[in-house]
């Protein structure tokens, strides 16, 4: 039976704290012998999910919960914040040509997460948002 | 994991070469644009060597888009060297290579 390892961390709203989650991810991947390209893609997914969540999490609870469940075949990433939520259907697909000429050059997080994972579910309500991501590793 | 970000920059004729070291996030992106803005009137090409930058985020990349916008307005061009495969894939997904190029080496741009 496949070994299943888990990590659960509560990250405070502190600059570059997403690197703590990435370090945990890399150590788990190395332990299980996950190929570097898969871990590299997961690194981008986790970075984007955590920085988005930290940006939107509420001031009354300025923390983000990050959970990893990893086997040799699959990584499940759960990122939960306590922000005011958003409607995922209202997120516009970014276009590089428009972004280059726009004053707002941001808004790439969801696209990158979707592109580098195999499934992404956003559950958002006025008390917070949970992003569940599945990435196949084999 | 180091969180310091540094840039070493050199000017070769009309080309600014910036060798980055560290995480390209908002802080790293700001430093890159600041360095770029010091030289904008004297350059046409910018090379960003990412050999020592293995982690980026989309906020940091948004600063690179700012540079691309300015270079486009000045008939300039942005080049990347020593791209980590994951960063290269990130740039491809975003469509950055429609406006910037990957180069094999710094010398290939200078010569």
gemmi code that builds the backbone of each chain (N, CA, C; Angstrom):
import gemmi

chains = {
    "A": [
        ("UNK", (0.844, -1.202, 0.000), (0.000, 0.000, 0.000), (0.875, 1.247, 0.000)),
        ("UNK", (0.437, 2.253, -0.727), (1.211, 3.490, -0.835), (1.338, 4.211, 0.494)),
        ("UNK", (2.538, 4.751, 0.703), (2.725, 5.570, 1.897), (2.011, 6.903, 1.686)),
        ("UNK", (1.368, 7.341, 2.715), (0.596, 8.580, 2.646), (1.121, 9.511, 3.734)),
        ("UNK", (1.670, 10.663, 3.337), (2.162, 11.583, 4.366), (1.394, 12.901, 4.298)),
        ("UNK", (1.233, 13.486, 5.453), (0.398, 14.690, 5.569), (1.155, 15.814, 6.268)),
        ("UNK", (0.778, 17.013, 5.913), (1.320, 18.190, 6.599), (0.185, 19.190, 6.746)),
        ("UNK", (0.077, 19.748, 7.924), (-0.948, 20.771, 8.154), (-0.262, 21.945, 8.844)),
        ("UNK", (-0.371, 23.120, 8.261), (0.272, 24.299, 8.853), (-0.705, 25.472, 8.856)),
        ("UNK", (-0.558, 26.281, 9.884), (-1.351, 27.511, 9.978), (-0.369, 28.659, 9.788)),
        ("UNK", (-0.498, 29.368, 8.674), (0.474, 30.401, 8.328), (-0.038, 31.787, 8.704)),
        ("UNK", (0.736, 32.559, 9.434), (0.328, 33.931, 9.744), (0.555, 34.839, 8.538)),
        ("UNK", (-0.093, 35.984, 8.559), (0.040, 36.937, 7.449), (1.366, 37.674, 7.613)),
        ("UNK", (2.434, 37.055, 7.162), (3.791, 37.589, 7.304), (4.458, 37.504, 5.926)),
        ("UNK", (5.204, 38.538, 5.513), (5.814, 38.493, 4.176), (6.641, 37.225, 3.933)),
        ("UNK", (6.442, 36.645, 2.774), (7.190, 35.478, 2.293), (6.936, 34.207, 3.103)),
        ("UNK", (5.860, 34.185, 3.902), (5.578, 32.996, 4.711), (5.222, 31.802, 3.813)),
        ("UNK", (4.798, 32.085, 2.561), (4.482, 30.999, 1.633), (5.686, 30.090, 1.404)),
        ("UNK", (6.894, 30.637, 1.643), (8.101, 29.821, 1.462), (8.172, 28.688, 2.486)),
        ("UNK", (7.509, 28.875, 3.612), (7.465, 27.805, 4.625), (6.660, 26.620, 4.082)),
        ("UNK", (5.524, 26.921, 3.456), (4.698, 25.860, 2.862), (5.462, 25.157, 1.744)),
        ("UNK", (6.180, 25.934, 0.939), (6.943, 25.358, -0.174), (8.045, 24.439, 0.344)),
        ("UNK", (8.685, 24.859, 1.415), (9.756, 24.046, 1.966), (9.209, 22.695, 2.458)),
        ("UNK", (8.047, 22.745, 3.102), (7.412, 21.499, 3.549), (7.076, 20.607, 2.366)),
        ("UNK", (6.513, 21.223, 1.328), (6.165, 20.473, 0.119), (7.395, 19.806, -0.488)),
        ("UNK", (8.478, 20.553, -0.597), (9.704, 20.016, -1.219), (10.296, 18.868, -0.392)),
        ("UNK", (10.256, 19.010, 0.918), (10.796, 17.938, 1.770), (9.948, 16.665, 1.655)),
        ("UNK", (8.627, 16.834, 1.577), (7.749, 15.660, 1.419), (8.000, 15.000, 0.066)),
        ("UNK", (8.132, 15.837, -0.966), (8.369, 15.309, -2.307), (9.685, 14.561, -2.406)),
        ("UNK", (10.712, 15.122, -1.782), (12.026, 14.481, -1.804), (11.968, 13.143, -1.068)),
        ("UNK", (11.277, 13.133, 0.053), (11.169, 11.909, 0.852), (10.495, 10.793, 0.055)),
        ("UNK", (9.482, 11.168, -0.728), (8.746, 10.154, -1.503), (9.341, 9.930, -2.893)),
        ("UNK", (10.375, 10.676, -3.228), (11.023, 10.492, -4.536), (10.197, 11.015, -5.696)),
        ("UNK", (9.463, 12.086, -5.462), (8.630, 12.675, -6.530), (9.534, 13.408, -7.527)),
        ("UNK", (9.291, 13.245, -8.844), (10.128, 13.931, -9.833), (10.142, 15.455, -9.640)),
        ("UNK", (11.290, 16.057, -9.909), (11.480, 17.495, -9.679), (10.499, 18.340, -10.492)),
        ("UNK", (10.167, 17.901, -11.705), (9.245, 18.718, -12.518), (7.853, 18.786, -11.875)),
        ("UNK", (7.435, 17.682, -11.283), (6.111, 17.666, -10.619), (6.128, 18.548, -9.367)),
        ("UNK", (7.210, 18.478, -8.621), (7.317, 19.304, -7.420), (7.416, 20.786, -7.823)),
        ("UNK", (8.129, 21.049, -8.895), (8.234, 22.435, -9.376), (6.871, 23.014, -9.712)),
        ("UNK", (6.052, 22.225, -10.392), (4.690, 22.705, -10.729), (3.849, 22.876, -9.461)),
        ("UNK", (3.983, 21.918, -8.547), (3.233, 22.025, -7.282), (3.679, 23.259, -6.502)),
        ("UNK", (4.959, 23.588, -6.625), (5.492, 24.774, -5.940), (4.765, 26.043, -6.409)),
        ("UNK", (4.561, 26.134, -7.723), (3.844, 27.299, -8.274), (2.397, 27.310, -7.774)),
        ("UNK", (1.753, 26.136, -7.814), (0.351, 26.035, -7.372), (0.220, 26.475, -5.915)),
        ("UNK", (1.101, 25.954, -5.064), (1.020, 26.279, -3.630), (1.325, 27.762, -3.404)),
        ("UNK", (2.344, 28.267, -4.075), (2.696, 29.683, -3.920), (1.504, 30.571, -4.253)),
        ("UNK", (0.882, 30.297, -5.393), (-0.243, 31.138, -5.829), (-1.440, 31.005, -4.888)),
        ("UNK", (-1.725, 29.773, -4.468), (-2.874, 29.563, -3.572), (-2.648, 30.282, -2.243)),
        ("UNK", (-1.437, 30.201, -1.721), (-1.170, 30.799, -0.403), (-1.129, 32.329, -0.488)),
        ("UNK", (-0.486, 32.876, -1.506), (-0.427, 34.352, -1.563), (-1.813, 34.951, -1.801)),
        ("UNK", (-2.638, 34.251, -2.590), (-4.027, 34.714, -2.787), (-4.773, 34.689, -1.466)),
        ("UNK", (-4.644, 33.577, -0.757), (-5.384, 33.415, 0.501), (-4.907, 34.436, 1.532)),
        ("UNK", (-3.597, 34.655, 1.611), (-3.067, 35.623, 2.582), (-3.544, 37.037, 2.269)),
        ("UNK", (-3.670, 37.313, 0.983), (-4.108, 38.645, 0.579), (-5.571, 38.887, 0.963)),
        ("UNK", (-6.357, 37.813, 0.924), (-7.798, 37.979, 1.127), (-8.282, 37.588, 2.506)),
        ("UNK", (-7.419, 36.966, 3.299), (-7.912, 36.514, 4.605), (-8.240, 37.716, 5.490)),
        ("UNK", (-9.190, 37.530, 6.395), (-9.684, 38.649, 7.207), (-8.686, 39.123, 8.245)),
        ("UNK", (-8.818, 40.405, 8.627), (-7.919, 40.965, 9.639), (-8.202, 40.404, 11.033)),
        ("UNK", (-9.439, 39.951, 11.254), (-9.769, 39.413, 12.581), (-9.114, 38.043, 12.787)),
        ("UNK", (-8.827, 37.353, 11.711), (-8.153, 36.047, 11.808), (-7.105, 35.984, 10.693)),
        ("UNK", (-5.990, 36.692, 10.880), (-5.024, 36.833, 9.770), (-4.120, 35.605, 9.592)),
        ("UNK", (-4.773, 34.493, 9.353), (-4.044, 33.239, 9.163), (-4.604, 32.504, 7.951)),
        ("UNK", (-3.786, 31.626, 7.399), (-4.225, 30.761, 6.308), (-3.841, 29.337, 6.683)),
        ("UNK", (-4.786, 28.433, 6.491), (-4.512, 27.023, 6.798), (-4.122, 26.301, 5.515)),
        ("UNK", (-3.018, 25.591, 5.569), (-2.534, 24.860, 4.393), (-2.389, 23.392, 4.775)),
        ("UNK", (-2.985, 22.529, 3.969), (-2.887, 21.084, 4.235), (-2.396, 20.373, 2.967)),
        ("UNK", (-1.438, 19.474, 3.158), (-0.942, 18.631, 2.060), (-1.186, 17.177, 2.425)),
        ("UNK", (-1.639, 16.415, 1.444), (-1.706, 14.959, 1.606), (-1.015, 14.388, 0.372)),
        ("UNK", (0.091, 13.715, 0.578), (0.908, 13.292, -0.563), (1.176, 11.788, -0.550)),
        ("UNK", (0.986, 11.166, -1.709), (1.464, 9.805, -1.949), (2.388, 9.902, -3.163)),
        ("UNK", (2.966, 8.778, -3.567), (3.818, 8.806, -4.762), (3.008, 9.176, -6.004)),
        ("UNK", (1.712, 8.906, -5.956), (0.868, 9.139, -7.145), (0.166, 10.489, -7.166)),
        ("UNK", (-0.111, 11.034, -5.945), (-1.027, 12.166, -5.943), (-0.774, 13.122, -4.783)),
        ("UNK", (-0.981, 14.397, -5.061), (-0.891, 15.422, -4.027), (-2.238, 16.128, -3.918)),
        ("UNK", (-2.740, 16.203, -2.699), (-3.949, 16.999, -2.455), (-3.529, 18.216, -1.639)),
        ("UNK", (-3.921, 19.385, -2.118), (-3.581, 20.644, -1.439), (-4.893, 21.327, -1.048)),
        ("UNK", (-5.007, 21.675, 0.216), (-6.173, 22.434, 0.674), (-5.676, 23.740, 1.278)),
        ("UNK", (-6.199, 24.849, 0.809), (-5.800, 26.163, 1.351), (-7.081, 26.896, 1.764)),
        ("UNK", (-7.144, 27.268, 3.035), (-8.365, 27.876, 3.582), (-8.062, 29.231, 4.196)),
        ("UNK", (-8.861, 30.223, 3.832), (-8.705, 31.541, 4.463), (-10.031, 31.966, 5.090)),
        ("UNK", (-9.979, 33.052, 5.845), (-11.198, 33.525, 6.513), (-11.599, 34.898, 5.984)),
        ("UNK", (-11.382, 35.095, 4.709), (-11.749, 36.366, 4.076), (-13.237, 36.454, 3.788)),
        ("UNK", (-13.620, 37.495, 3.062), (-15.057, 37.716, 2.819), (-15.579, 36.935, 1.611)),
        ("UNK", (-14.705, 36.164, 0.994), (-15.145, 35.318, -0.119), (-15.276, 36.069, -1.431)),
        ("UNK", (-15.475, 35.310, -2.497), (-15.633, 35.901, -3.828), (-16.397, 34.924, -4.705)),
        ("UNK", (-16.873, 35.414, -5.825), (-17.581, 34.549, -6.764), (-16.597, 34.079, -7.834)),
        ("UNK", (-16.218, 32.794, -7.808), (-15.224, 32.306, -8.781), (-15.647, 32.524, -10.235)),
        ("UNK", (-16.965, 32.547, -10.473), (-17.452, 32.719, -11.847), (-17.184, 34.126, -12.384)),
        ("UNK", (-16.908, 35.054, -11.471), (-16.673, 36.435, -11.902), (-15.201, 36.715, -12.218)),
        ("UNK", (-14.369, 35.690, -12.037), (-12.942, 35.907, -12.305), (-12.690, 35.853, -13.807)),
        ("UNK", (-12.116, 36.917, -14.300), (-11.871, 37.024, -15.740), (-10.579, 36.291, -16.116)),
        ("UNK", (-10.614, 35.562, -17.228), (-9.413, 34.884, -17.729), (-8.411, 35.956, -18.183)),
        ("UNK", (-7.212, 35.962, -17.601), (-6.259, 37.016, -18.003), (-5.728, 36.804, -19.419)),
        ("UNK", (-5.510, 37.895, -20.107), (-4.978, 37.850, -21.466), (-3.701, 38.697, -21.489)),
        ("UNK", (-2.614, 38.102, -21.916), (-1.318, 38.784, -21.835), (-1.315, 40.100, -22.615)),
        ("UNK", (-1.971, 40.108, -23.764), (-1.951, 41.331, -24.593), (-2.652, 42.485, -23.865)),
        ("UNK", (-3.760, 42.160, -23.202), (-4.485, 43.198, -22.451), (-3.709, 43.592, -21.199)),
        ("UNK", (-3.108, 42.606, -20.553), (-2.392, 42.875, -19.292), (-1.166, 43.770, -19.513)),
        ("UNK", (-0.473, 43.548, -20.633), (0.725, 44.356, -20.905), (0.371, 45.848, -20.955)),
        ("UNK", (-0.772, 46.149, -21.545), (-1.160, 47.555, -21.701), (-2.026, 48.082, -20.555)),
        ("UNK", (-2.348, 47.215, -19.618), (-3.234, 47.620, -18.530), (-2.432, 48.086, -17.315)),
        ("UNK", (-3.059, 48.926, -16.488), (-2.385, 49.309, -15.238), (-2.446, 48.154, -14.237)),
        ("UNK", (-3.441, 47.284, -14.385), (-3.539, 46.108, -13.510), (-2.933, 44.893, -14.200)),
        ("UNK", (-1.717, 44.564, -13.856), (-1.029, 43.457, -14.516), (-1.135, 42.163, -13.720)),
        ("UNK", (-1.880, 42.216, -12.632), (-2.028, 41.027, -11.803), (-3.270, 40.225, -12.201)),
        ("UNK", (-3.556, 39.154, -11.455), (-4.750, 38.363, -11.740), (-4.454, 37.052, -12.441)),
        ("UNK", (-3.249, 36.502, -12.209), (-2.832, 35.272, -12.897), (-2.936, 34.024, -12.019)),
        ("UNK", (-3.203, 34.220, -10.742), (-3.112, 33.105, -9.792), (-3.977, 31.905, -10.140)),
        ("UNK", (-5.259, 32.144, -10.385), (-6.175, 31.021, -10.658), (-5.780, 30.315, -11.957)),
        ("UNK", (-5.401, 31.090, -12.972), (-5.007, 30.481, -14.250), (-3.797, 29.565, -14.052)),
        ("UNK", (-2.811, 30.039, -13.301), (-1.609, 29.226, -13.075), (-1.947, 27.975, -12.265)),
        ("UNK", (-2.784, 28.148, -11.237), (-3.165, 26.982, -10.419), (-3.889, 25.932, -11.258)),
        ("UNK", (-4.823, 26.394, -12.095), (-5.577, 25.460, -12.943), (-4.659, 24.766, -13.946)),
        ("UNK", (-3.762, 25.553, -14.544), (-2.902, 25.020, -15.606), (-1.905, 23.991, -15.077)),
        ("UNK", (-1.503, 24.130, -13.837), (-0.466, 23.238, -13.305), (-1.023, 22.169, -12.368)),
        ("UNK", (-2.354, 22.016, -12.363), (-2.929, 20.966, -11.521), (-3.898, 20.138, -12.350)),
        ("UNK", (-4.457, 19.087, -11.735), (-5.381, 18.220, -12.455), (-6.832, 18.463, -12.071)),
        ("UNK", (-7.038, 19.065, -10.926), (-8.402, 19.445, -10.538), (-8.312, 20.582, -9.526)),
        ("UNK", (-9.222, 21.514, -9.648), (-9.232, 22.647, -8.723), (-10.681, 23.010, -8.394)),
        ("UNK", (-10.981, 23.019, -7.114), (-12.348, 23.354, -6.676), (-12.267, 24.541, -5.727)),
        ("UNK", (-13.062, 25.554, -6.010), (-13.110, 26.733, -5.134), (-14.465, 26.763, -4.445)),
        ("UNK", (-14.433, 26.734, -3.123), (-15.665, 26.862, -2.330), (-15.547, 28.164, -1.556)),
        ("UNK", (-16.380, 29.128, -1.904), (-16.255, 30.442, -1.285), (-17.578, 30.919, -0.720)),
        ("UNK", (-17.522, 31.439, 0.486), (-18.710, 32.019, 1.115), (-18.275, 33.257, 1.879)),
        ("UNK", (-19.215, 34.030, 2.425), (-18.835, 35.302, 3.075), (-17.901, 35.157, 4.278)),
        ("UNK", (-17.740, 33.940, 4.781), (-16.860, 33.755, 5.949), (-15.499, 33.163, 5.581)),
        ("UNK", (-15.303, 32.899, 4.312), (-13.994, 32.381, 3.924), (-14.017, 31.566, 2.644)),
        ("UNK", (-12.838, 31.206, 2.194), (-12.685, 30.473, 0.938), (-11.786, 29.266, 1.161)),
        ("UNK", (-12.184, 28.144, 0.548), (-11.348, 26.943, 0.600), (-11.046, 26.526, -0.835)),
        ("UNK", (-9.774, 26.392, -1.137), (-9.373, 25.928, -2.464), (-8.802, 24.529, -2.320)),
        ("UNK", (-9.386, 23.594, -3.060), (-8.928, 22.203, -3.041), (-8.307, 21.885, -4.397)),
        ("UNK", (-7.087, 21.395, -4.355), (-6.357, 21.144, -5.597), (-5.833, 19.715, -5.589)),
        ("UNK", (-6.013, 19.052, -6.708), (-5.426, 17.720, -6.860), (-4.389, 17.780, -7.952)),
        ("UNK", (-3.213, 17.247, -7.666), (-2.151, 17.169, -8.677), (-1.627, 15.765, -8.743)),
        ("UNK", (-1.721, 15.150, -9.918), (-1.139, 13.821, -10.098), (0.375, 13.938, -10.155)),
        ("UNK", (1.049, 13.013, -9.518), (2.517, 13.108, -9.400), (3.249, 12.014, -10.169)),
        ("UNK", (2.525, 11.112, -10.791), (3.205, 10.022, -11.514), (2.761, 9.984, -12.961)),
    ],
    "B": [
        ("UNK", (15.806, 28.048, 3.594), (15.521, 28.712, 2.316), (15.739, 30.221, 2.485)),
        ("UNK", (16.626, 30.783, 1.660), (16.939, 32.203, 1.777), (15.806, 33.054, 1.220)),
        ("UNK", (15.503, 34.163, 1.877), (14.473, 35.049, 1.354), (15.062, 36.382, 0.896)),
        ("UNK", (16.400, 36.516, 0.980), (17.027, 37.743, 0.502), (16.979, 37.773, -1.015)),
        ("UNK", (16.845, 38.983, -1.541), (16.845, 39.114, -3.001), (17.894, 40.136, -3.407)),
        ("UNK", (18.727, 39.757, -4.340), (19.778, 40.667, -4.808), (19.853, 40.660, -6.332)),
        ("UNK", (20.337, 41.787, -6.853), (20.564, 41.902, -8.299), (21.986, 42.393, -8.529)),
        ("UNK", (22.656, 41.756, -9.482), (23.927, 42.290, -9.963), (23.659, 42.738, -11.389)),
        ("UNK", (23.929, 44.006, -11.682), (23.634, 44.480, -13.036), (24.881, 45.006, -13.740)),
        ("UNK", (24.864, 44.852, -15.051), (25.977, 45.325, -15.896), (25.376, 45.938, -17.152)),
        ("UNK", (26.063, 46.940, -17.676), (25.653, 47.523, -18.962), (26.693, 47.148, -20.018)),
        ("UNK", (26.215, 46.607, -21.118), (27.079, 46.306, -22.264), (26.474, 47.016, -23.474)),
        ("UNK", (27.052, 48.143, -23.851), (26.500, 48.962, -24.941), (25.037, 49.304, -24.670)),
        ("UNK", (24.107, 48.768, -25.510), (22.697, 49.124, -25.305), (21.937, 48.038, -24.537)),
        ("UNK", (22.679, 47.191, -23.839), (22.033, 46.063, -23.152), (22.276, 46.109, -21.645)),
        ("UNK", (21.201, 45.997, -20.905), (21.287, 45.876, -19.446), (21.167, 44.398, -19.092)),
        ("UNK", (22.153, 43.890, -18.375), (22.110, 42.498, -17.905), (21.874, 42.529, -16.397)),
        ("UNK", (20.820, 41.846, -15.961), (20.535, 41.756, -14.517), (20.562, 40.294, -14.103)),
        ("UNK", (21.456, 39.996, -13.186), (21.515, 38.630, -12.646), (20.825, 38.652, -11.286)),
        ("UNK", (19.714, 37.941, -11.205), (18.932, 37.961, -9.966), (19.337, 36.795, -9.071)),
        ("UNK", (19.133, 36.992, -7.797), (19.439, 35.943, -6.824), (18.349, 35.982, -5.759)),
        ("UNK", (17.456, 34.991, -5.796), (16.410, 34.910, -4.776), (15.003, 34.903, -5.354)),
        ("UNK", (14.063, 34.954, -4.459), (12.626, 34.828, -4.736), (12.114, 36.077, -5.459)),
        ("UNK", (11.508, 35.875, -6.625), (10.936, 37.013, -7.348), (9.466, 37.142, -6.965)),
        ("UNK", (9.239, 37.898, -5.927), (7.878, 38.219, -5.469), (7.691, 39.725, -5.640)),
        ("UNK", (6.818, 40.335, -4.856), (6.626, 41.783, -5.011), (7.914, 42.558, -4.727)),
        ("UNK", (8.635, 42.138, -3.692), (9.875, 42.840, -3.338), (10.929, 42.661, -4.430)),
        ("UNK", (11.107, 41.432, -4.867), (12.079, 41.164, -5.934), (11.694, 41.872, -7.217)),
        ("UNK", (10.399, 41.821, -7.555), (9.917, 42.479, -8.767), (10.150, 43.978, -8.724)),
        ("UNK", (9.902, 44.576, -7.580), (10.112, 46.030, -7.425), (11.584, 46.383, -7.630)),
        ("UNK", (12.465, 45.552, -7.067), (13.899, 45.832, -7.205), (14.347, 45.723, -8.666)),
        ("UNK", (13.795, 44.752, -9.372), (14.146, 44.585, -10.788), (13.708, 45.822, -11.582)),
        ("UNK", (12.460, 46.257, -11.361), (11.942, 47.422, -12.100), (12.715, 48.689, -11.728)),
        ("UNK", (13.080, 48.812, -10.467), (13.843, 49.985, -10.023), (15.199, 50.033, -10.731)),
        ("UNK", (15.863, 48.898, -10.793), (17.162, 48.843, -11.473), (17.003, 49.159, -12.962)),
        ("UNK", (15.977, 48.588, -13.556), (15.667, 48.829, -14.965), (15.420, 50.322, -15.223)),
        ("UNK", (14.664, 50.942, -14.335), (14.284, 52.351, -14.550), (15.492, 53.292, -14.495)),
        ("UNK", (16.555, 52.870, -13.817), (17.764, 53.705, -13.759), (18.451, 53.791, -15.124)),
        ("UNK", (18.219, 52.790, -15.949), (18.968, 52.687, -17.217), (18.104, 52.841, -18.467)),
        ("UNK", (16.803, 53.009, -18.271), (15.862, 52.920, -19.394), (16.212, 53.821, -20.579)),
        ("UNK", (16.778, 55.009, -20.312), (17.054, 55.940, -21.413), (18.256, 55.548, -22.258)),
        ("UNK", (19.042, 54.602, -21.790), (20.282, 54.253, -22.500), (20.314, 52.827, -23.039)),
        ("UNK", (19.208, 52.131, -22.946), (19.251, 50.721, -23.354), (18.124, 50.368, -24.318)),
        ("UNK", (18.347, 49.294, -25.072), (17.313, 48.751, -25.956), (16.981, 47.310, -25.577)),
        ("UNK", (17.956, 46.650, -24.949), (17.743, 45.235, -24.596), (17.995, 45.040, -23.107)),
        ("UNK", (17.198, 44.148, -22.540), (17.397, 43.774, -21.135), (17.484, 42.254, -21.063)),
        ("UNK", (18.508, 41.774, -20.387), (18.635, 40.332, -20.145), (18.468, 40.105, -18.649)),
        ("UNK", (17.535, 39.238, -18.297), (17.399, 38.837, -16.889), (17.885, 37.396, -16.786)),
        ("UNK", (18.974, 37.223, -16.043), (19.535, 35.880, -15.850), (18.973, 35.323, -14.540)),
        ("UNK", (18.229, 34.217, -14.675), (17.501, 33.668, -13.520), (18.175, 32.429, -12.941)),
        ("UNK", (19.464, 32.292, -13.181), (20.171, 31.091, -12.704), (20.017, 30.889, -11.202)),
        ("UNK", (19.947, 31.995, -10.466), (19.856, 31.880, -9.006), (18.473, 32.250, -8.469)),
        ("UNK", (17.483, 32.252, -9.352), (16.096, 32.481, -8.918), (15.252, 31.288, -9.352)),
        ("UNK", (14.930, 30.456, -8.406), (14.167, 29.238, -8.716), (12.702, 29.339, -8.306)),
        ("UNK", (12.370, 30.378, -7.557), (10.977, 30.551, -7.125), (10.491, 31.934, -7.551)),
        ("UNK", (9.326, 31.945, -8.199), (8.694, 33.206, -8.587), (7.228, 33.139, -8.177)),
        ("UNK", (6.583, 34.284, -8.087), (5.120, 34.251, -7.996), (4.541, 35.258, -8.987)),
        ("UNK", (3.219, 35.189, -9.151), (2.597, 35.988, -10.216), (2.677, 37.483, -9.927)),
        ("UNK", (2.806, 37.854, -8.656), (2.936, 39.284, -8.348), (4.312, 39.771, -8.826)),
        ("UNK", (5.338, 38.971, -8.557), (6.674, 39.311, -9.056), (6.698, 39.391, -10.574)),
        ("UNK", (6.016, 38.444, -11.217), (5.993, 38.435, -12.687), (5.265, 39.664, -13.224)),
        ("UNK", (4.279, 40.158, -12.480), (3.546, 41.344, -12.963), (4.491, 42.547, -13.113)),
        ("UNK", (5.538, 42.584, -12.309), (6.543, 43.653, -12.464), (7.337, 43.469, -13.765)),
        ("UNK", (7.559, 42.205, -14.136), (8.258, 41.961, -15.406), (7.379, 42.425, -16.580)),
        ("UNK", (6.070, 42.264, -16.428), (5.152, 42.748, -17.482), (5.243, 44.271, -17.616)),
        ("UNK", (5.453, 44.927, -16.495), (5.619, 46.392, -16.506), (6.854, 46.762, -17.340)),
        ("UNK", (7.926, 45.993, -17.140), (9.143, 46.243, -17.929), (8.896, 46.004, -19.408)),
        ("UNK", (8.172, 44.921, -19.702), (7.888, 44.601, -21.107), (7.099, 45.741, -21.754)),
        ("UNK", (6.133, 46.284, -21.023), (5.335, 47.404, -21.552), (6.243, 48.583, -21.910)),
        ("UNK", (7.139, 48.919, -20.985), (8.049, 50.052, -21.235), (8.986, 49.753, -22.402)),
        ("UNK", (9.510, 48.541, -22.442), (10.418, 48.187, -23.542), (9.688, 48.212, -24.885)),
        ("UNK", (8.451, 47.739, -24.902), (7.662, 47.777, -26.137), (7.510, 49.204, -26.651)),
        ("UNK", (7.288, 50.121, -25.720), (7.096, 51.532, -26.102), (8.392, 52.151, -26.631)),
        ("UNK", (9.528, 51.529, -26.291), (10.844, 52.060, -26.706), (11.527, 51.172, -27.749)),
        ("UNK", (10.741, 50.305, -28.389), (11.291, 49.352, -29.366), (12.401, 48.502, -28.767)),
        ("UNK", (12.273, 48.189, -27.516), (13.259, 47.348, -26.852), (12.774, 45.920, -26.715)),
        ("UNK", (13.591, 45.091, -26.076), (13.241, 43.663, -25.938), (13.783, 43.114, -24.636)),
        ("UNK", (12.999, 42.217, -24.048), (13.414, 41.540, -22.817), (13.781, 40.088, -23.136)),
        ("UNK", (14.895, 39.655, -22.570), (15.360, 38.270, -22.756), (15.551, 37.627, -21.387)),
        ("UNK", (15.322, 36.311, -21.345), (15.588, 35.556, -20.117), (16.640, 34.492, -20.404)),
        ("UNK", (17.554, 34.320, -19.458), (18.520, 33.224, -19.570), (18.473, 32.379, -18.299)),
        ("UNK", (18.920, 31.143, -18.460), (18.980, 30.181, -17.340), (17.642, 30.049, -16.608)),
        ("UNK", (16.607, 29.832, -17.399), (15.269, 29.663, -16.827), (15.100, 28.282, -16.214)),
        ("UNK", (14.631, 28.241, -14.996), (14.231, 26.980, -14.382), (13.051, 26.430, -15.204)),
        ("UNK", (12.978, 25.101, -15.431), (11.888, 24.560, -16.268), (10.488, 24.945, -15.782)),
        ("UNK", (10.306, 25.034, -14.463), (8.976, 25.400, -13.950), (8.664, 26.869, -14.231)),
        ("UNK", (9.680, 27.709, -14.121), (9.455, 29.128, -14.415), (9.186, 29.305, -15.916)),
        ("UNK", (9.906, 28.554, -16.726), (9.665, 28.614, -18.175), (8.217, 28.200, -18.491)),
        ("UNK", (7.762, 27.144, -17.838), (6.383, 26.699, -18.069), (5.387, 27.776, -17.609)),
        ("UNK", (5.699, 28.417, -16.495), (4.835, 29.497, -15.988), (4.732, 30.623, -17.015)),
        ("UNK", (5.881, 31.019, -17.555), (5.900, 32.096, -18.563), (5.122, 31.685, -19.821)),
        ("UNK", (5.248, 30.389, -20.202), (4.519, 29.902, -21.390), (3.014, 29.976, -21.154)),
        ("UNK", (2.575, 29.527, -19.978), (1.137, 29.555, -19.655), (0.603, 30.987, -19.726)),
        ("UNK", (1.395, 31.919, -19.237), (0.960, 33.322, -19.223), (1.045, 33.971, -20.602)),
        ("UNK", (1.809, 33.382, -21.499), (1.970, 33.958, -22.840), (3.088, 34.979, -22.925)),
        ("UNK", (3.970, 34.983, -21.950), (5.033, 36.000, -21.903), (5.973, 35.915, -23.109)),
        ("UNK", (6.136, 34.711, -23.660), (7.071, 34.588, -24.777), (6.538, 35.199, -26.087)),
        ("UNK", (5.324, 35.718, -26.037), (4.856, 36.519, -27.185), (5.543, 37.890, -27.196)),
        ("UNK", (6.070, 38.281, -26.040), (6.651, 39.624, -25.899), (8.103, 39.617, -25.442)),
        ("UNK", (8.572, 38.485, -24.975), (9.952, 38.369, -24.502), (10.514, 37.065, -25.048)),
        ("UNK", (11.835, 36.913, -24.960), (12.453, 35.710, -25.528), (13.311, 34.993, -24.500)),
        ("UNK", (13.405, 33.690, -24.707), (14.345, 32.891, -23.924), (15.633, 32.816, -24.738)),
        ("UNK", (16.757, 33.048, -24.094), (18.041, 32.969, -24.799), (18.909, 31.899, -24.160)),
        ("UNK", (19.798, 31.313, -24.972), (20.658, 30.236, -24.468), (21.702, 30.752, -23.486)),
        ("UNK", (22.162, 31.965, -23.725), (23.210, 32.512, -22.852), (23.184, 34.037, -22.932)),
        ("UNK", (23.837, 34.663, -21.985), (23.945, 36.131, -22.012), (24.763, 36.553, -23.224)),
        ("UNK", (25.833, 35.812, -23.499), (26.706, 36.151, -24.630), (25.959, 36.143, -25.959)),
        ("UNK", (24.986, 35.248, -26.090), (24.259, 35.174, -27.366), (23.454, 36.460, -27.618)),
        ("UNK", (23.136, 37.204, -26.581), (22.432, 38.480, -26.747), (23.434, 39.612, -26.981)),
        ("UNK", (24.561, 39.519, -26.314), (25.546, 40.609, -26.401), (26.290, 40.607, -27.735)),
        ("UNK", (26.455, 39.428, -28.334), (27.254, 39.340, -29.564), (26.404, 39.546, -30.813)),
    ],
}
model = gemmi.Model(1)
for chain_id, residues in chains.items():
    chain = gemmi.Chain(chain_id)
    for i, (resn, *xyz) in enumerate(residues, 1):
        res = gemmi.Residue()
        res.name, res.seqid = resn, gemmi.SeqId(i, " ")
        for name, pos in zip(("N", "CA", "C"), xyz):
            atom = gemmi.Atom()
            atom.name, atom.element = name, gemmi.Element(name[0])
            atom.pos, atom.b_iso = gemmi.Position(*pos), 0.0
            res.add_atom(atom)
        chain.add_residue(res)
    model.add_chain(chain)
structure = gemmi.Structure()
structure.add_model(model)
structure.setup_entities()
